[in-house]
Amino acid sequence: QVQLVESGGGLVQSGGSLRLSCAASGGTVITYAMGWFRQAPGKEREFVARIRWSGGATDYADSVKGRFTISRDNAKNTVYLQMNSLKPEDTAVYYCTSTWYPSSSYHDETSWDYWGQGTQVTVSA
């Protein structure tokens, strides 16, 4: 069982930056990929980014391309989400996730196996 713990959320002004961290623990934590989703009030959870543990290939949602960067530190079993040029519409609870299996449906939250508790990111105008 993989446990995921997020940190790094907070309140930031529009145009600012935050870096989220997700520490994985609990046995064999090097799965196929790690990812980030987010859920704004009244909206469905949406895909933000993912990274493969092996090779480090990444994918991003169009809404964050060029502003967010996902990275990993294999030695620390930790994944990061660097968020720059933040906008009020980025306000959401951000969730870290992990999966054992490759999937072309990685935008779908049902394709992921483990989830963290989430960390709140609030961007003020």
N, CA, C and O atoms as a DFTB+ gen file, in Angstrom:
500 C
 N C O
     1  1       0.843      -1.185       0.000
     2  2       0.000       0.000       0.000
     3  2       0.882       1.240       0.000
     4  3       1.726       1.410       0.880
     5  1       0.687       2.093      -0.974
     6  2       1.477       3.321      -1.088
     7  2       0.757       4.450      -0.374
     8  3      -0.430       4.683      -0.600
     9  1       1.483       5.150       0.493
    10  2       0.924       6.346       1.133
    11  2       1.544       7.583       0.489
    12  3       2.743       7.635       0.216
    13  1       0.699       8.564       0.258
    14  2       1.132       9.814      -0.379
    15  2       0.780      10.984       0.528
    16  3      -0.354      11.105       0.992
    17  1       1.757      11.839       0.773
    18  2       1.536      12.998       1.633
    19  2       1.975      14.252       0.895
    20  3       3.142      14.398       0.531
    21  1       1.022      15.158       0.677
    22  2       1.315      16.420      -0.012
    23  2       1.681      17.508       0.991
    24  3       1.278      17.468       2.153
    25  1       2.440      18.464       0.522
    26  2       2.751      19.650       1.309
    27  2       3.073      20.790       0.356
    28  3       3.307      20.580      -0.834
    29  1       3.081      22.009       0.904
    30  2       3.490      23.158       0.121
    31  2       2.391      24.069      -0.351
    32  3       2.668      25.089      -0.982
    33  1       1.142      23.731      -0.064
    34  2       0.056      24.611      -0.468
    35  2       0.034      25.881       0.362
    36  3       0.764      26.012       1.345
    37  1      -0.810      26.810      -0.046
    38  2      -0.930      28.060       0.699
    39  2      -1.637      29.121      -0.096
    40  3      -2.281      28.847      -1.109
    41  1      -1.504      30.352       0.388
    42  2      -2.129      31.508      -0.243
    43  2      -1.051      32.317      -0.959
    44  3      -0.001      32.609      -0.387
    45  1      -1.316      32.672      -2.202
    46  2      -0.344      33.438      -2.984
    47  2      -1.099      34.421      -3.867
    48  3      -2.249      34.180      -4.233
    49  1      -0.464      35.503      -4.200
    50  2      -1.094      36.491      -5.076
    51  2      -0.980      36.043      -6.530
    52  3      -0.105      35.258      -6.895
    53  1      -1.875      36.556      -7.333
    54  2      -1.840      36.282      -8.770
    55  2      -0.474      36.663      -9.337
    56  3       0.065      37.730      -9.045
    57  1       0.074      35.757     -10.158
    58  2       1.398      35.960     -10.718
    59  2       2.519      35.343      -9.898
    60  3       3.660      35.264     -10.354
    61  1       2.197      34.908      -8.696
    62  2       3.188      34.326      -7.809
    63  2       3.465      32.864      -8.097
    64  3       2.970      32.297      -9.071
    65  1       4.269      32.266      -7.226
    66  2       4.695      30.873      -7.411
    67  2       4.538      30.083      -6.120
    68  3       4.595      30.632      -5.020
    69  1       4.340      28.796      -6.281
    70  2       4.339      27.841      -5.172
    71  2       4.951      26.545      -5.673
    72  3       4.902      26.242      -6.865
    73  1       5.526      25.786      -4.754
    74  2       6.006      24.455      -5.095
    75  2       5.355      23.445      -4.161
    76  3       5.496      23.521      -2.941
    77  1       4.645      22.502      -4.756
    78  2       4.040      21.409      -4.008
    79  2       4.974      20.209      -3.995
    80  3       5.693      19.950      -4.960
    81  1       4.947      19.483      -2.885
    82  2       5.724      18.249      -2.773
    83  2       4.786      17.098      -2.446
    84  3       3.745      17.283      -1.815
    85  1       5.171      15.913      -2.884
    86  2       4.409      14.707      -2.570
    87  2       5.401      13.609      -2.227
    88  3       6.156      13.153      -3.086
    89  1       5.395      13.190      -0.979
    90  2       6.294      12.138      -0.511
    91  2       5.560      10.808      -0.503
    92  3       4.475      10.688       0.066
    93  1       6.154       9.819      -1.134
    94  2       5.560       8.483      -1.191
    95  2       6.268       7.557      -0.213
    96  3       7.489       7.611      -0.067
    97  1       5.495       6.707       0.455
    98  2       6.067       5.754       1.395
    99  2       5.213       4.495       1.441
   100  3       4.105       4.461       0.907
   101  1       5.752       3.444       2.099
   102  2       4.950       2.241       2.273
   103  2       5.322       1.109       1.332
   104  3       4.540       0.765       0.445
   105  1       6.480       0.531       1.505
   106  2       6.861      -0.599       0.682
   107  2       7.416      -0.177      -0.658
   108  3       8.255       0.722      -0.729
   109  1       6.959      -0.814      -1.724
   110  2       7.447      -0.504      -3.066
   111  2       6.715       0.715      -3.588
   112  3       5.581       0.613      -4.056
   113  1       7.362       1.867      -3.509
   114  2       6.683       3.108      -3.869
   115  2       6.965       3.541      -5.290
   116  3       6.284       4.422      -5.815
   117  1       7.973       2.926      -5.933
   118  2       8.283       3.316      -7.308
   119  2       7.291       2.598      -8.227
   120  3       7.517       1.466      -8.655
   121  1       6.216       3.274      -8.509
   122  2       5.164       2.751      -9.365
   123  2       5.468       3.142     -10.811
   124  3       6.601       3.507     -11.124
   125  1       4.480       3.071     -11.686
   126  2       4.704       3.468     -13.078
   127  2       4.800       4.981     -13.211
   128  3       5.686       5.501     -13.890
   129  1       3.877       5.680     -12.556
   130  2       3.842       7.135     -12.708
   131  2       3.230       7.791     -11.475
   132  3       2.486       7.172     -10.715
   133  1       3.567       9.052     -11.309
   134  2       2.955       9.896     -10.285
   135  2       2.283      11.060     -10.989
   136  3       2.672      11.445     -12.092
   137  1       1.283      11.608     -10.347
   138  2       0.578      12.704     -10.986
   139  2      -0.012      13.677      -9.997
   140  3       0.017      13.467      -8.784
   141  1      -0.543      14.742     -10.545
   142  2      -1.272      15.746      -9.769
   143  2      -2.616      15.998     -10.438
   144  3      -2.708      16.149     -11.656
   145  1      -3.634      16.038      -9.627
   146  2      -4.966      16.472     -10.029
   147  2      -5.347      17.649      -9.138
   148  3      -4.697      17.908      -8.125
   149  1      -6.393      18.351      -9.518
   150  2      -6.901      19.414      -8.667
   151  2      -8.416      19.465      -8.749
   152  3      -9.023      19.043      -9.734
   153  1      -9.011      19.996      -7.682
   154  2     -10.466      20.121      -7.636
   155  2     -10.830      21.472      -7.039
   156  3     -10.541      21.760      -5.878
   157  1     -11.463      22.282      -7.854
   158  2     -11.953      23.578      -7.415
   159  2     -13.359      23.415      -6.849
   160  3     -14.043      22.445      -7.179
   161  1     -13.806      24.345      -6.004
   162  2     -15.150      24.241      -5.421
   163  2     -16.217      24.139      -6.500
   164  3     -16.251      24.933      -7.441
   165  1     -17.090      23.144      -6.345
   166  2     -18.187      22.979      -7.281
   167  2     -17.813      22.367      -8.611
   168  3     -18.651      22.267      -9.507
   169  1     -16.556      21.953      -8.751
   170  2     -16.107      21.380     -10.022
   171  2     -15.590      19.967      -9.817
   172  3     -15.305      19.548      -8.696
   173  1     -15.476      19.241     -10.924
   174  2     -14.932      17.897     -10.863
   175  2     -13.407      17.947     -10.736
   176  3     -12.766      18.938     -11.088
   177  1     -12.856      16.861     -10.231
   178  2     -11.414      16.757     -10.142
   179  2     -10.844      16.670     -11.545
   180  3     -11.358      15.926     -12.380
   181  1      -9.773      17.434     -11.816
   182  2      -9.201      17.447     -13.146
   183  2      -7.703      17.161     -13.116
   184  3      -7.005      17.469     -12.151
   185  1      -7.240      16.565     -14.200
   186  2      -5.829      16.233     -14.368
   187  2      -5.008      17.507     -14.517
   188  3      -5.423      18.460     -15.177
   189  1      -3.820      17.505     -13.883
   190  2      -2.900      18.630     -14.001
   191  2      -1.613      18.207     -14.705
   192  3      -1.217      18.813     -15.701
   193  1      -0.960      17.162     -14.186
   194  2       0.317      16.736     -14.754
   195  2       0.640      15.329     -14.273
   196  3       0.109      14.868     -13.263
   197  1       1.530      14.646     -15.017
   198  2       2.017      13.355     -14.568
   199  2       3.465      13.195     -14.999
   200  3       3.927      13.850     -15.933
   201  1       4.176      12.306     -14.299
   202  2       5.559      12.015     -14.616
   203  2       5.819      10.539     -14.387
   204  3       5.355       9.966     -13.401
   205  1       6.550       9.932     -15.285
   206  2       6.901       8.528     -15.124
   207  2       8.169       8.412     -14.292
   208  3       9.134       9.145     -14.511
   209  1       8.162       7.486     -13.334
   210  2       9.330       7.304     -12.479
   211  2      10.553       6.949     -13.315
   212  3      11.646       7.466     -13.081
   213  1      10.363       6.071     -14.282
   214  2      11.479       5.652     -15.120
   215  2      11.542       6.517     -16.367
   216  3      10.615       6.510     -17.177
   217  1      12.606       7.245     -16.524
   218  2      12.778       8.080     -17.706
   219  2      12.309       9.504     -17.532
   220  3      12.829      10.414     -18.177
   221  1      11.332       9.709     -16.666
   222  2      10.905      11.067     -16.352
   223  2      10.027      11.748     -17.388
   224  3       9.873      12.969     -17.338
   225  1       9.442      11.004     -18.328
   226  2       8.566      11.639     -19.313
   227  2       7.376      12.286     -18.615
   228  3       6.869      11.773     -17.617
   229  1       6.940      13.416     -19.152
   230  2       5.882      14.189     -18.510
   231  2       4.736      14.486     -19.463
   232  3       4.895      14.468     -20.683
   233  1       3.579      14.757     -18.877
   234  2       2.407      15.217     -19.606
   235  2       1.725      16.292     -18.772
   236  3       1.756      16.255     -17.542
   237  1       1.109      17.250     -19.459
   238  2       0.459      18.359     -18.770
   239  2      -0.922      18.637     -19.357
   240  3      -1.192      18.383     -20.531
   241  1      -1.770      19.162     -18.504
   242  2      -3.027      19.712     -19.002
   243  2      -2.725      20.998     -19.770
   244  3      -1.788      21.721     -19.432
   245  1      -3.509      21.276     -20.788
   246  2      -3.278      22.478     -21.600
   247  2      -3.332      23.746     -20.748
   248  3      -2.621      24.712     -21.025
   249  1      -4.164      23.743     -19.728
   250  2      -4.360      24.940     -18.908
   251  2      -3.131      25.311     -18.080
   252  3      -3.033      26.438     -17.594
   253  1      -2.192      24.375     -17.914
   254  2      -1.016      24.669     -17.083
   255  2       0.291      24.586     -17.852
   256  3       1.348      24.888     -17.299
   257  1       0.243      24.186     -19.108
   258  2       1.470      24.068     -19.905
   259  2       2.204      25.394     -19.957
   260  3       1.600      26.443     -20.182
   261  1       3.506      25.341     -19.747
   262  2       4.317      26.538     -19.781
   263  2       4.374      27.280     -18.457
   264  3       5.196      28.179     -18.281
   265  1       3.496      26.906     -17.517
   266  2       3.489      27.564     -16.207
   267  2       3.860      26.590     -15.075
   268  3       4.514      26.978     -14.107
   269  1       3.446      25.348     -15.203
   270  2       3.711      24.342     -14.170
   271  2       4.765      23.359     -14.668
   272  3       4.843      23.055     -15.859
   273  1       5.570      22.871     -13.732
   274  2       6.570      21.853     -14.058
   275  2       6.527      20.754     -13.012
   276  3       6.630      21.019     -11.814
   277  1       6.373      19.520     -13.471
   278  2       6.408      18.379     -12.572
   279  2       7.791      17.747     -12.655
   280  3       8.373      17.637     -13.734
   281  1       8.309      17.332     -11.496
   282  2       9.623      16.698     -11.462
   283  2       9.627      15.658     -10.353
   284  3       8.708      15.599      -9.536
   285  1      10.683      14.829     -10.335
   286  2      10.751      13.797      -9.298
   287  2      12.168      13.653      -8.805
   288  3      13.133      13.957      -9.506
   289  1      12.265      13.179      -7.569
   290  2      13.534      12.833      -6.968
   291  2      13.418      11.371      -6.544
   292  3      12.843      11.065      -5.499
   293  1      13.962      10.478      -7.353
   294  2      13.814       9.047      -7.089
   295  2      14.432       8.650      -5.752
   296  3      13.909       7.774      -5.063
   297  1      15.530       9.282      -5.387
   298  2      16.212       8.928      -4.144
   299  2      15.354       9.268      -2.929
   300  3      15.438       8.604      -1.895
   301  1      14.536      10.297      -3.058
   302  2      13.690      10.733      -1.944
   303  2      12.252      10.244      -2.086
   304  3      11.414      10.523      -1.229
   305  1      11.964       9.521      -3.156
   306  2      10.585       9.059      -3.420
   307  2       9.605      10.231      -3.358
   308  3       8.521      10.126      -2.785
   309  1      10.007      11.333      -3.953
   310  2       9.215      12.561      -3.868
   311  2       8.999      13.146      -5.258
   312  3       9.895      13.141      -6.101
   313  1       7.800      13.642      -5.471
   314  2       7.440      14.329      -6.701
   315  2       7.077      15.768      -6.360
   316  3       6.497      16.047      -5.311
   317  1       7.428      16.669      -7.261
   318  2       7.197      18.093      -7.040
   319  2       6.331      18.672      -8.154
   320  3       6.314      18.171      -9.278
   321  1       5.626      19.719      -7.817
   322  2       4.894      20.495      -8.814
   323  2       5.249      21.962      -8.603
   324  3       4.765      22.604      -7.671
   325  1       6.097      22.478      -9.476
   326  2       6.444      23.895      -9.438
   327  2       5.405      24.667     -10.221
   328  3       5.203      24.425     -11.411
   329  1       4.750      25.593      -9.551
   330  2       3.670      26.356     -10.175
   331  2       4.064      27.819     -10.245
   332  3       4.228      28.473      -9.215
   333  1       4.216      28.331     -11.449
   334  2       4.576      29.733     -11.675
   335  2       3.440      30.467     -12.367
   336  3       2.525      29.849     -12.911
   337  1       3.509      31.783     -12.341
   338  2       2.494      32.619     -12.994
   339  2       1.088      32.179     -12.604
   340  3       0.215      32.015     -13.457
   341  1       0.887      31.993     -11.326
   342  2      -0.394      31.478     -10.846
   343  2      -1.514      32.471     -11.102
   344  3      -1.324      33.686     -11.058
   345  1      -2.697      31.910     -11.372
   346  2      -3.886      32.691     -11.656
   347  2      -4.972      32.332     -10.646
   348  3      -4.932      31.250     -10.060
   349  1      -5.930      33.214     -10.436
   350  2      -7.027      32.880      -9.506
   351  2      -7.735      31.575      -9.889
   352  3      -8.198      30.846      -9.012
   353  1      -7.822      31.279     -11.165
   354  2      -8.483      30.038     -11.582
   355  2      -7.675      28.783     -11.256
   356  3      -8.165      27.670     -11.452
   357  1      -6.450      28.944     -10.764
   358  2      -5.679      27.793     -10.290
   359  2      -6.054      27.412      -8.863
   360  3      -5.591      26.395      -8.347
   361  1      -6.884      28.218      -8.232
   362  2      -7.319      27.934      -6.868
   363  2      -8.057      26.607      -6.818
   364  3      -9.029      26.395      -7.543
   365  1      -7.582      25.713      -5.949
   366  2      -8.161      24.374      -5.860
   367  2      -7.452      23.598      -4.758
   368  3      -6.437      24.039      -4.218
   369  1      -8.000      22.450      -4.441
   370  2      -7.281      21.465      -3.642
   371  2      -6.493      20.609      -4.625
   372  3      -7.053      20.074      -5.582
   373  1      -5.206      20.486      -4.387
   374  2      -4.332      19.718      -5.265
   375  2      -4.033      18.363      -4.639
   376  3      -3.639      18.270      -3.476
   377  1      -4.227      17.322      -5.428
   378  2      -4.055      15.955      -4.963
   379  2      -2.910      15.280      -5.697
   380  3      -2.783      15.385      -6.917
   381  1      -2.092      14.594      -4.942
   382  2      -1.041      13.753      -5.504
   383  2      -1.613      12.357      -5.733
   384  3      -2.445      11.885      -4.958
   385  1      -1.168      11.708      -6.786
   386  2      -1.682      10.383      -7.096
   387  2      -0.594       9.525      -7.712
   388  3       0.422      10.029      -8.191
   389  1      -0.825       8.211      -7.692
   390  2       0.170       7.259      -8.174
   391  2      -0.535       6.091      -8.840
   392  3      -1.640       5.717      -8.448
   393  1       0.106       5.515      -9.848
   394  2      -0.467       4.360     -10.494
   395  2       0.598       3.358     -10.879
   396  3       1.729       3.723     -11.196
   397  1       0.223       2.084     -10.848
   398  2       1.118       0.999     -11.243
   399  2       1.133       0.797     -12.755
   400  3       2.072       0.216     -13.299
   401  1       0.092       1.277     -13.429
   402  2      -0.111       0.844     -14.798
   403  2      -0.113       1.982     -15.807
   404  3      -0.652       3.055     -15.536
   405  1       0.490       1.752     -16.974
   406  2       0.370       2.738     -18.054
   407  2      -1.082       2.821     -18.510
   408  3      -1.809       1.827     -18.496
   409  1      -1.490       4.009     -18.911
   410  2      -2.850       4.168     -19.396
   411  2      -2.922       5.362     -20.320
   412  3      -2.348       6.416     -20.047
   413  1      -3.632       5.181     -21.414
   414  2      -3.879       6.313     -22.297
   415  2      -4.971       7.210     -21.714
   416  3      -5.199       8.313     -22.209
   417  1      -5.632       6.747     -20.683
   418  2      -6.703       7.516     -20.038
   419  2      -6.219       8.194     -18.765
   420  3      -6.968       8.311     -17.796
   421  1      -4.966       8.640     -18.769
   422  2      -4.409       9.187     -17.536
   423  2      -5.092      10.472     -17.088
   424  3      -4.927      10.889     -15.942
   425  1      -5.860      11.110     -17.979
   426  2      -6.622      12.288     -17.567
   427  2      -7.798      11.911     -16.669
   428  3      -8.374      12.765     -15.996
   429  1      -8.139      10.656     -16.667
   430  2      -9.287      10.167     -15.906
   431  2      -8.815       9.709     -14.536
   432  3      -7.911       8.880     -14.432
   433  1      -9.420      10.242     -13.488
   434  2      -8.968       9.912     -12.136
   435  2      -9.138       8.438     -11.811
   436  3      -8.453       7.928     -10.924
   437  1     -10.025       7.743     -12.497
   438  2     -10.206       6.315     -12.227
   439  2      -9.035       5.472     -12.721
   440  3      -8.964       4.281     -12.420
   441  1      -8.114       6.074     -13.476
   442  2      -6.932       5.358     -13.947
   443  2      -5.819       5.318     -12.912
   444  3      -4.784       4.691     -13.138
   445  1      -6.020       5.982     -11.781
   446  2      -4.989       6.099     -10.758
   447  2      -5.345       5.266      -9.544
   448  3      -6.521       5.085      -9.226
   449  1      -4.304       4.747      -8.850
   450  2      -4.526       3.765      -7.799
   451  2      -4.485       4.322      -6.380
   452  3      -5.240       3.872      -5.519
   453  1      -3.619       5.291      -6.129
   454  2      -3.449       5.814      -4.777
   455  2      -3.568       7.338      -4.795
   456  3      -3.207       7.999      -5.769
   457  1      -4.085       7.873      -3.686
   458  2      -4.308       9.310      -3.581
   459  2      -3.855       9.844      -2.240
   460  3      -3.968       9.171      -1.216
   461  1      -3.335      11.077      -2.259
   462  2      -3.059      11.777      -1.032
   463  2      -4.307      12.477      -0.531
   464  3      -5.371      12.396      -1.145
   465  1      -4.162      13.172       0.601
   466  2      -5.300      13.851       1.221
   467  2      -5.576      15.215       0.597
   468  3      -6.659      15.776       0.768
   469  1      -4.604      15.739      -0.119
   470  2      -4.797      17.022      -0.786
   471  2      -4.207      18.179      -0.007
   472  3      -4.085      18.131       1.217
   473  1      -3.843      19.222      -0.740
   474  2      -3.338      20.449      -0.143
   475  2      -3.982      21.634      -0.853
   476  3      -4.090      21.653      -2.079
   477  1      -4.408      22.621      -0.070
   478  2      -5.148      23.755      -0.621
   479  2      -4.195      24.786      -1.216
   480  3      -3.212      25.182      -0.590
   481  1      -4.506      25.206      -2.426
   482  2      -3.804      26.313      -3.080
   483  2      -4.833      27.394      -3.368
   484  3      -5.838      27.147      -4.035
   485  1      -4.575      28.594      -2.861
   486  2      -5.474      29.716      -3.079
   487  2      -4.700      30.862      -3.709
   488  3      -3.686      31.310      -3.173
   489  1      -5.186      31.334      -4.853
   490  2      -4.535      32.421      -5.569
   491  2      -5.469      33.620      -5.541
   492  3      -6.582      33.566      -6.064
   493  1      -5.012      34.688      -4.934
   494  2      -5.832      35.895      -4.836
   495  2      -5.586      36.801      -6.031
   496  3      -4.494      36.836      -6.598
   497  1      -6.639      37.538      -6.402
   498  2      -6.529      38.416      -7.576
   499  2      -5.721      39.662      -7.267
   500  3      -5.531      40.507      -8.141
